[in-house]
């Protein structure tokens, strides 16, 4: 095997690249502004800018927090797991 020789120029380029890469690797971000209370004046100002979005739930839909995702009894969980496995096998033909 042949041993590689590094010239001073290559070493300087490599060390400069490492140093600059470390400086610019993490983006510099400003601190977030303090939170403000939502007031009618703030809503009016946002409407003027056209940058306001109202998010409302659709009528008749339950919130995700209100939905019980897992059954509490072990037999129900086991039956649900078997149902999921069967559905997966049917869909993906496994």
RATAVEN-V125514 format. One record per pair of residues at least 12 apart in sequence whose C-alpha atoms are under 10 Angstrom apart, sorted by the first residue. I is the first residue (numbers start at 1). J is the second residue. If there is no record, write none. Layout:
# RATAVEN-V125514
i=I j=J
i=I j=J
This chain:
# RATAVEN-V125514
none
